[in-house]
Each structure stands twice: as C-alpha cells, then as structure tokens.
Amino acid sequence: MESLRARLLGRAPGDFAAQRRVATLGILLVTLVGGALRFWRLGYPDRLVFDETYYVKQAWSLVRYGHEREIKDGLEEPDALFTAGDPDVFGAQPDLVVHPPVGKWMIALGELVTGPESSFGWRLSSATIGTLSIAVLGVVAWLMWRNALLAISASTLLAVDGHHFASSRIGLLDLFLMWWVLVAFLFLLLDREQGRRRLAARWGPWWERTHAPGMPVPRSAWARARRWWGPSLGFRGWRLAAGVCLGLAVGTKWSGLYFLAVFGLVTVAWDLGARRAAGARDWLAGTVVRDGIPAFLLMVPTALVTYVASWAGWFATEGGWKRQWAVENPAASGSLGSLVPDPLRSLWAYHQEQWNFHIDLANEHAWSSNAWSWTVQWRPTLFYAEWPKRGEKGCEVADCVEYVASLGNVVLWWGGTLGLLVVLFLWLLGRDWRAGAALSGIAAGWLPWFLYQTRTVYSFYAVAFVPWLVLVVVTCLALVLGRESASRERRRWGAVAVISYLTLAAAFFAWYWPVHTAITIPREAWNLRMWFDFWT
C-alpha cells in the first residue's frame, strides 16, 4: 500500500512541514508586496484609457439596466462626462457588445464600491484579482513541486512581470479570464491529488475483493473488463468546481473555451497515468469509462449552465440587444426551434452575430501584433501615453514622458520562450507530468491564436497564459535546483542560481517601473528603457 501511495503521489520531502511553513510565509509576503505595488497610484491616469472606454461604461450600464446600452446620440465627449461624475451617458437603445458579461460585472463590483466616476473604482477589481492570482499561482506551484523555493519563485515571477502588472491596473477583461482559468487549474490539481489518494486507498481492498481465491471468473466480457479497469474514484467535487470556473472564464471571453477543452483532456490524462501506475490491466479503457466520460459529464454541462446563467441580467430585462428577436421571428410550428424557449433562441441569434464580428475583425491598428511575437515581446500594447513639456505634470526638462505599456519582464518572457523547448522535451521524452501541466495553459491560451492570421489581435491577450509561462520557467528552475536526492552542495548552488534569477527579474521590473505606472520621466530616461523601435 505504501509503495503504491508513493508511486501515485510521490514522496514528500523529509522536511515537509518546514517547507510548507516557509512556502506559506513566502507566498503571503510576495503577495502583500505585489498587491501594494498594484494598488499604489491605482487611480492614475485618472481617465479612461485604451479599451476602458468600452468595458468600464458597459459595466456601469449592466448595473443600471441589466444589459449594455449605446451612448446617447450626439453626445460629445462621453468619456470626459463619465469621469467628471456624470455617468448618465446612455441612451435608450441596446448596444451590440461582442464579449460576454462576467468580466464587466467584475469591473462593476469596484464601481459599486467607489462610484462609477472613480478611476480607482473601475480598476479595483483588476488590482484585487491581480494580487490574489500571485498567491494562487504560488499554491499551484506548491502542489506541483512541494518545494518552498519553487513555490515562492512562481509567486515572485508573476508579481514582477510587467505584463501582468499593467493588466492588474486597468479595467480590461483579459485578467479576469486569466483568473478563472487559473483557479480552475488549481481545482484540477486538487482533484488530481484527491483522486490519487482515493485510488491508493481503494486499490488494495478492491483488488482483494475481486481477485480473492475462490472468486468465480466473471462470465461476461463487461464484468471481466470491470475487474481490469480498477475501482471507481467516486464523486469528483473539485472537477465540478473547476467546471464552474471554466464556465465563468467563457463568460468573460469566449477564448476560455480552449482552456475548457485542454484542461478537460489534461485532467483525464492524469487519471490515465494514475491507473497505469497502479497496475490496472486495461488502464486505457478503465480511464475512459471510469474517469473520462464522468469528467466530461461533470465539467462540460456545468460550464455550459454557468455560462448561460452569467447572462442573467440580459434574461431578466427586455431591452438588451436581440432580446426580443425570437418574438419577432417565431419558430415554425412543429420545428425543432419551437421546442426551445424564446429567450434561448434570442441568445443564440445574438451569439451568431457576435461570432460573425469576431471572425470578420480585421482592421489596421498601430498596436496589433501577431501571436507568434507575443512571448518574445515583439510588440507590447500601449495603454496610455502623454508627452508633457517643461513645467507640465512635474516635468523639469524640455521633454518628458508618461507611459503605460503591457511590456512583459523579458527575464521571464525570453527565459520562458527558451524554456518551452526544455519543458517540451521533458514532457515528450521524460513523461514529466509537471512539464505537461505547465504546457497545458500555453497550449490553451496561446496556440489557438495562430489560427487567426488575418484577424486583428493584440499582445495583451497573452496575460491569460502568463501563469503557465511562469510554470514553464519554474520547471526549468527545478532542474537548476536539483533533485531532492542531490548532494547538499549541489542543492545549495542550485538555490543560489534560482535566487540570482529571481533577483535579476526583480531588478528588471524595478527599472521599468516608470513605464508601467505613468510616472513622469525625462524623455532620455524613457529612451533608455525602450530598447527597440517596435516597443514604441
């Protein structure tokens, strides 16, 4: 039993309790520091920047009306009016919006706290989620490695990444997508551990019960197959919770669907590895029947129901876009459509229009970038820029700059880009489940965008998979640190190397602090930070 448990769960380090205490304290400290940095001057710039002009106002429209409304016809400078304390900028007509409502409801929570005109308020949820995600990623890394230094490394790298930092200080949707898929991933890791504990606990008693001397050989092929599959692992509550989170991810942006598909395959692959390690004779069929089909039935319908429920405001009101479409376009009597309630038919028609928008979106934009360039930070997205002269905004030289860009920490991003090859090798040839876990978020969050070579896309979308890029780097740092069985001297120098890497990442973040926070700096100082023309 103990050897089976070790095979399925791995052996805890000898100083497990001490490691866990250090990891907990370290993750909390990094989270507090990262959170303080994210909340510092959160309200500046004190106006709507970049796509806040859409999502912040749409969020308040959801609060007021339950659905998004268009701006009043002929209204000049609605952004200025909104930020000046006059949020009544909406007309009576519904607005065609192309993203589901969950992310905007999350922005609205901050607006409800401070009022819609407060730039601090409409970024409050982003800063909160950005801070919490630092802690969650640390817990994820702890569950994967059971090593305090590696868990703290994961939290630290996310805390000092400029891309994640800038996204935590602006009212956009992609950070909320990242949050829901990250929490779902955490729940699936907890499910992996729970499932393996159950398998270790049930395998011996189940084997004795079904293979006891004198036990008749099952006559039917079905009964014999059941003996070869291994025991059932029972109800998987963590998978249900992950399904809810993935439904909320899709309810933030449709690209959450890719995470649902990839994570669903990954969690079943973990079960497959467990049954194989436990010695199930027909582990493939056992995984499909015992784990795969139940996982699909537990996660996918849950995500679907959660997604539809996220449109509650649109269902509860009558004035949303295409809300009355089914009434105006009744289904033919006796047709399949006539069996579907009118609100759902209207929502489907709405979704068809949203789909057409996304597929046909192809316009020139100065800050668009192809997906292939995201991990090397070829074209970070500019969120805000001002060019004050001497005497303006504290400028003491001839020309100054205020800047906010989604420029990632190149120590992380360039290191992660190189690390992808190492981690891919570990997964394919070394069968390292941690490497596969790190790659799963990259596969779900990055690779699908390569299908849209003519669509206008932006590098700030990459914040959705930055936690898994961190995990790719941490996988490489685990190699640098060395195995638990390595000599003390080897582990000591490995730890020095890991800490040196983290120090370099923190130094880079500190150097680029002004261009993430809109601090007024001389143009010469800005030029020193903009290493390449394509960063400007």
C-alpha positions in Angstrom: 0.0 0.0 0.0 2.7 2.5 0.9 4.7 1.8 -2.2 1.6 2.3 -4.3 0.9 5.6 -2.5 4.4 6.7 -3.2 4.1 5.8 -6.9 0.8 7.7 -7.2 1.6 10.8 -5.0 5.3 10.9 -4.9 7.3 11.1 -1.7 7.0 14.2 0.4 10.3 15.8 1.3 11.8 14.9 4.6 11.3 18.4 6.0 7.8 18.7 4.5 6.3 20.6 7.4 9.1 23.2 7.5 8.9 23.5 3.7 5.2 24.1 3.9 5.6 26.8 6.5 8.3 28.6 4.6 6.2 28.4 1.4 3.1 29.8 3.1 5.0 32.7 4.6 6.9 33.4 1.4 3.9 33.4 -0.8 2.0 35.6 1.6 4.9 38.1 1.8 5.3 38.2 -2.0 1.5 38.6 -2.4 1.4 41.6 0.0 4.3 43.3 -1.7 2.9 42.6 -5.2 -0.5 43.8 -4.1 0.8 47.0 -2.5 2.6 47.8 -5.8 -0.5 47.2 -7.8 -2.7 49.4 -5.6 -0.1 52.3 -5.5 -1.5 55.2 -7.5 -4.1 52.9 -9.0 -6.3 55.7 -9.9 -3.8 57.3 -12.3 -4.2 58.0 -15.1 -7.5 59.5 -13.8 -9.4 59.0 -17.0 -10.5 56.1 -19.2 -7.6 54.7 -21.2 -7.4 52.3 -24.1 -10.4 49.9 -24.1 -11.6 51.0 -20.7 -13.7 53.4 -22.8 -15.9 50.3 -23.7 -15.7 48.0 -20.7 -16.0 50.4 -17.8 -19.0 52.2 -19.3 -20.6 48.9 -20.2 -20.0 47.6 -16.7 -22.0 50.5 -15.3 -24.7 50.0 -17.9 -25.1 46.5 -16.6 -25.6 47.9 -13.1 -28.1 50.4 -14.2 -30.1 48.4 -16.8 -29.0 44.8 -16.6 -27.7 45.0 -20.1 -25.4 47.2 -22.2 -26.8 50.3 -23.8 -25.5 52.6 -26.5 -24.2 56.1 -25.7 -26.8 58.9 -26.3 -26.9 60.1 -29.9 -25.0 63.3 -30.4 -23.4 63.2 -27.0 -19.9 64.8 -27.2 -17.0 63.6 -25.0 -18.9 60.9 -23.2 -15.6 59.7 -21.6 -15.0 63.1 -20.1 -18.5 63.4 -18.8 -18.3 59.9 -17.3 -15.1 60.6 -15.4 -16.2 64.0 -14.3 -19.0 62.4 -12.3 -21.9 62.3 -14.8 -22.3 58.6 -15.7 -25.7 59.2 -17.2 -24.3 58.9 -20.8 -26.5 56.1 -22.0 -29.4 56.3 -24.4 -32.4 54.0 -24.7 -31.0 51.8 -27.4 -29.2 48.5 -26.7 -25.6 48.1 -27.6 -24.1 45.3 -29.6 -21.3 44.0 -27.4 -19.0 41.2 -28.5 -17.9 39.8 -25.2 -20.0 38.0 -22.5 -20.8 39.9 -19.3 -18.8 38.2 -16.5 -15.7 40.4 -16.7 -17.8 43.5 -16.9 -19.8 42.5 -13.9 -16.4 42.1 -12.1 -15.4 45.7 -13.1 -18.9 46.8 -11.9 -18.2 45.5 -8.4 -15.4 48.1 -8.0 -17.6 50.8 -9.4 -20.3 50.0 -6.9 -17.8 50.4 -4.1 -16.5 53.9 -5.1 -18.9 55.2 -7.7 -18.6 54.8 -11.5 -16.7 58.0 -12.0 -13.7 56.8 -9.9 -10.8 55.6 -11.9 -9.6 53.8 -8.7 -13.0 52.1 -8.5 -13.2 50.8 -12.0 -9.7 49.3 -11.6 -10.3 48.0 -8.1 -11.4 44.5 -9.2 -8.4 44.2 -11.6 -5.9 45.1 -8.9 -7.6 42.7 -6.4 -7.6 39.8 -8.8 -4.1 40.6 -10.0 -3.0 40.4 -6.3 -4.8 37.2 -5.5 -3.5 35.5 -8.6 0.0 35.9 -7.2 -1.0 33.8 -4.2 -2.9 31.3 -6.2 0.0 30.6 -8.5 2.2 30.1 -5.6 -0.2 27.4 -4.2 -0.3 25.8 -7.7 3.5 25.6 -7.8 3.5 24.1 -4.2 1.1 21.4 -5.3 3.2 20.6 -8.3 6.7 20.5 -6.6 6.2 20.5 -2.8 9.2 22.8 -2.6 9.1 26.2 -0.8 11.7 27.9 -3.1 10.0 26.9 -6.3 6.5 27.9 -4.9 7.9 31.3 -3.9 9.6 31.7 -7.2 6.3 31.2 -9.0 4.6 33.9 -7.0 7.6 36.2 -7.3 7.9 35.9 -11.1 4.2 36.7 -11.5 4.4 39.6 -9.1 7.3 41.3 -11.0 6.0 40.6 -14.5 5.2 44.0 -16.2 2.6 42.5 -18.5 0.6 41.0 -15.5 1.3 44.2 -13.5 0.0 46.6 -16.2 -3.1 44.4 -16.7 -3.8 44.5 -13.0 -4.0 48.3 -13.1 -6.5 48.7 -16.0 -10.2 47.9 -16.5 -9.9 45.3 -19.2 -11.3 41.7 -19.4 -8.3 39.5 -20.1 -7.0 39.5 -16.5 -10.4 38.1 -15.3 -10.1 35.4 -17.9 -6.7 34.5 -16.5 -8.1 34.4 -13.0 -10.9 32.0 -13.7 -8.8 29.6 -15.7 -6.0 29.8 -13.1 -8.5 28.9 -10.2 -9.9 26.1 -12.4 -6.4 24.8 -12.8 -5.8 24.9 -9.1 -9.0 22.9 -8.5 -8.0 20.3 -11.1 -4.6 19.9 -9.3 -6.5 19.4 -6.0 -8.7 16.8 -7.8 -5.6 15.1 -9.1 -4.3 14.7 -5.6 -7.6 13.6 -4.2 -8.2 11.1 -7.0 -4.8 9.5 -6.5 -5.3 9.3 -2.7 -8.6 7.5 -3.3 -7.0 5.2 -5.8 -4.2 4.3 -3.4 -6.7 3.7 -0.6 -9.2 1.7 -2.7 -6.9 -0.3 -5.0 -5.8 -2.9 -2.4 -9.2 -3.6 -0.8 -10.9 -3.6 -4.3 -8.2 -6.0 -5.7 -8.6 -8.4 -2.7 -12.4 -8.3 -3.1 -12.4 -9.0 -6.8 -9.4 -11.4 -7.0 -9.8 -13.4 -3.8 -9.1 -17.1 -4.0 -12.2 -19.0 -5.0 -13.8 -15.9 -6.6 -15.6 -17.0 -9.8 -14.3 -15.7 -13.0 -16.8 -13.3 -14.4 -18.7 -14.8 -17.3 -19.5 -11.6 -19.3 -16.8 -9.6 -21.1 -18.2 -6.5 -19.4 -17.7 -7.9 -15.9 -14.2 -9.1 -16.7 -13.3 -5.7 -18.1 -14.5 -4.0 -14.9 -12.0 -6.2 -12.9 -9.2 -5.0 -15.2 -10.1 -1.3 -15.0 -9.6 -0.6 -11.3 -12.0 0.9 -8.8 -14.3 3.9 -9.2 -13.0 7.1 -7.6 -16.4 8.4 -6.6 -17.8 11.9 -7.0 -15.1 14.5 -8.0 -16.2 17.7 -6.4 -13.1 19.6 -7.4 -13.9 18.9 -11.0 -17.4 20.3 -10.6 -15.8 23.5 -9.1 -13.4 23.7 -12.0 -16.4 23.4 -14.4 -18.0 26.4 -12.7 -14.8 28.4 -13.0 -14.3 27.5 -16.6 -17.9 28.5 -17.3 -17.1 31.9 -15.8 -14.0 32.1 -17.9 -16.0 31.5 -21.1 -18.5 34.1 -19.7 -15.6 36.6 -19.6 -14.2 35.8 -23.1 -15.0 33.0 -25.5 -11.4 32.1 -25.6 -12.0 30.4 -22.3 -13.4 27.5 -24.3 -9.9 26.5 -25.3 -9.0 26.1 -21.6 -12.1 24.0 -21.0 -11.1 21.7 -23.8 -7.4 21.4 -22.9 -7.9 21.2 -19.2 -10.5 18.5 -19.7 -8.0 16.4 -21.6 -5.3 17.1 -19.1 -7.3 16.0 -16.0 -8.3 12.8 -17.7 -4.6 12.2 -18.8 -3.6 12.5 -15.1 -6.2 9.7 -14.3 -4.8 7.6 -17.1 -1.3 7.9 -15.6 -2.6 7.0 -12.2 -4.4 3.8 -13.3 -1.4 2.8 -15.3 0.9 3.4 -12.3 -1.4 1.5 -10.1 -1.2 -1.6 -12.3 -4.6 -1.7 -13.9 -4.6 -4.3 -16.6 -6.7 -2.3 -19.0 -5.8 1.2 -17.9 -6.9 2.9 -21.1 -10.4 1.6 -21.2 -10.6 2.0 -17.4 -9.7 5.7 -17.7 -12.2 6.3 -20.5 -15.1 4.6 -18.7 -14.3 5.3 -15.0 -12.8 8.8 -15.4 -13.1 10.3 -18.9 -16.8 10.1 -19.5 -17.7 11.2 -15.9 -15.3 14.1 -16.2 -16.9 15.3 -19.4 -20.4 14.9 -17.9 -19.4 16.7 -14.8 -17.4 19.6 -16.2 -18.9 20.5 -19.6 -22.6 20.7 -18.7 -21.6 22.6 -15.5 -19.6 25.1 -17.6 -22.5 25.5 -20.0 -25.0 26.1 -17.3 -22.7 28.5 -15.6 -22.1 30.4 -18.9 -25.8 30.7 -19.7 -26.5 31.8 -16.1 -23.9 34.6 -16.5 -26.4 36.2 -18.9 -28.9 36.6 -16.1 -29.1 40.4 -16.4 -29.8 40.1 -20.1 -32.5 37.5 -19.5 -34.1 39.5 -16.6 -34.5 42.6 -18.7 -36.3 43.2 -22.0 -34.1 45.9 -23.7 -30.9 44.0 -24.4 -29.5 43.5 -27.9 -31.7 41.0 -29.7 -33.6 40.2 -26.5 -36.9 40.2 -28.5 -35.5 38.6 -31.6 -37.4 35.3 -31.0 -40.7 37.1 -30.5 -40.2 39.0 -33.8 -39.0 35.8 -35.6 -41.2 33.0 -34.3 -40.1 29.4 -35.0 -42.2 27.4 -37.4 -44.8 25.3 -35.7 -43.6 21.7 -35.1 -40.0 22.6 -35.9 -37.1 21.8 -33.6 -36.7 25.5 -32.8 -40.3 25.7 -31.5 -39.1 23.4 -28.6 -36.5 26.0 -27.5 -37.7 28.8 -25.2 -37.7 32.2 -26.9 -35.0 33.7 -24.6 -32.6 31.0 -25.5 -33.4 31.3 -29.2 -32.7 35.1 -28.9 -29.5 34.5 -27.1 -28.4 32.1 -29.9 -29.1 34.7 -32.5 -27.1 37.2 -30.5 -24.2 34.8 -30.4 -24.3 34.2 -34.1 -23.9 38.0 -34.6 -21.0 38.1 -32.1 -19.3 35.2 -33.8 -19.5 37.0 -37.2 -18.0 40.1 -35.6 -15.0 38.1 -34.2 -14.4 36.2 -37.4 -14.5 39.3 -39.6 -12.5 41.6 -37.4 -9.6 42.7 -39.5 -8.6 46.3 -39.3 -5.4 48.2 -39.1 -4.2 49.2 -35.6 -0.9 50.6 -34.6 -0.6 48.2 -31.6 -1.9 45.0 -33.1 0.6 42.0 -33.1 0.6 38.5 -34.5 0.5 35.7 -31.9 3.9 34.4 -32.9 5.6 37.5 -31.5 3.9 37.5 -28.1 6.3 35.5 -26.0 9.3 37.4 -27.3 7.6 40.8 -26.5 7.9 42.0 -30.1 5.0 44.5 -29.9 3.7 45.3 -26.4 0.4 47.1 -26.3 0.4 50.8 -25.4 -2.3 51.5 -22.9 -1.5 55.2 -22.2 1.0 57.9 -23.2 1.3 61.6 -22.6 4.3 63.8 -23.6 4.4 66.8 -21.1 6.8 69.7 -21.7 8.8 71.6 -19.1 6.5 72.8 -16.3 3.7 70.3 -17.1 3.0 67.4 -14.7 6.2 67.9 -12.8 8.4 67.8 -15.9 11.7 69.6 -15.2 13.4 69.1 -18.5 12.4 70.1 -22.1 10.5 66.9 -22.9 9.1 64.2 -20.6 7.0 61.0 -21.0 4.1 59.4 -19.1 3.7 55.8 -20.3 1.8 52.6 -19.5 2.6 49.6 -21.7 2.0 45.9 -21.4 5.7 45.2 -21.7 6.5 41.9 -20.1 9.5 41.3 -17.9 11.9 39.9 -20.5 13.8 37.9 -17.9 10.6 35.9 -17.6 9.3 36.1 -21.2 12.6 35.5 -23.0 13.6 32.9 -20.5 10.2 31.2 -20.8 10.4 31.2 -24.6 13.7 29.3 -24.4 12.3 27.2 -21.6 9.5 26.0 -23.8 11.9 23.7 -25.7 13.3 22.3 -22.5 9.9 21.6 -21.0 8.5 20.2 -24.2 11.5 17.7 -24.1 10.7 16.8 -20.5 7.1 16.1 -21.3 7.5 14.2 -24.5 10.6 12.1 -23.6 10.8 12.3 -19.8 7.0 11.9 -19.3 7.1 14.6 -16.6 3.6 15.4 -15.7 4.6 18.8 -14.3 6.0 19.8 -17.7 2.8 18.8 -19.3 0.8 20.8 -16.8 2.9 23.9 -17.5 2.5 23.4 -21.2 -1.3 23.0 -21.0 -2.0 26.6 -20.3 0.3 27.7 -23.1 -1.5 25.4 -25.5 -4.9 26.7 -24.4 -4.0 30.4 -24.2 -1.6 30.9 -27.0 -1.7 28.3 -29.7 -5.3 28.9 -30.8 -4.5 32.5 -31.8 -2.2 31.1 -34.5 -5.4 30.1 -36.4 -6.3 33.8 -36.8 -3.6 35.1 -39.1 -5.8 37.8 -40.7 -7.7 38.8 -37.5 -6.7 41.8 -35.5 -5.2 40.6 -32.2 -3.1 42.2 -29.5 -0.3 41.0 -27.3 -2.1 42.0 -24.1 -4.3 38.8 -24.7 -1.2 36.9 -23.6 -1.9 37.7 -19.9 -4.3 34.8 -20.0 -1.5 32.3 -20.1 1.3 34.2 -18.3 0.9 31.9 -15.2 1.8 28.9 -17.3 4.8 30.7 -18.8 5.9 31.2 -15.2 5.4 27.5 -14.6 7.5 26.7 -17.6 10.3 28.8 -16.1 9.8 27.2 -12.7 10.0 23.8 -14.3 13.5 24.8 -15.6 14.4 26.3 -12.2 13.5 22.9 -10.7 16.2 21.4 -12.9 18.7 24.1 -11.8 17.8 23.5 -8.2 18.4 19.7 -8.5 16.6 16.7 -7.2 15.9 16.1 -3.5 18.4 13.2 -3.6 21.2 15.5 -4.9 24.0 16.4 -2.5 23.7 19.4 -0.2 26.4 21.2 -2.0 24.6 20.7 -5.4 21.3 21.9 -3.9 22.9 25.0 -2.3 24.5 26.2 -5.5 21.2 25.4 -7.3 19.3 27.6 -4.8 21.9 30.4 -5.4 21.3 30.2 -9.1 17.5 30.3 -8.7 17.6 33.3 -6.3 20.0 35.1 -8.7 17.5 34.6 -11.5 14.7 36.0 -9.3 16.8 39.0 -8.3 17.5 39.8 -12.0 13.8 39.6 -12.8 13.0 41.9 -9.8 15.7 44.4 -10.9 14.3 44.5 -14.4 10.8 45.2 -13.0 12.2 48.0 -10.9 14.0 49.5 -13.9 10.8 49.5 -15.9 8.6 50.6 -13.1 8.1 54.2 -14.5 6.8 52.9 -17.9 4.2 50.7 -16.1 2.8 53.4 -13.8 2.7 56.6 -15.8 5.4 58.3 -13.7 6.6 61.4 -15.4 10.3 60.8 -16.5 12.6 62.7 -18.9 12.4 61.5 -22.5 16.0 60.5 -22.3 15.2 58.1 -19.4 12.3 56.7 -21.4 14.6 56.2 -24.4 17.0 54.1 -22.2 14.1 51.8 -21.4 12.8 51.4 -24.9 15.4 49.1 -26.3 13.8 48.5 -29.7 11.8 50.7 -32.1 9.0 48.2 -32.1 8.5 48.8 -28.4 7.5 52.4 -29.1 
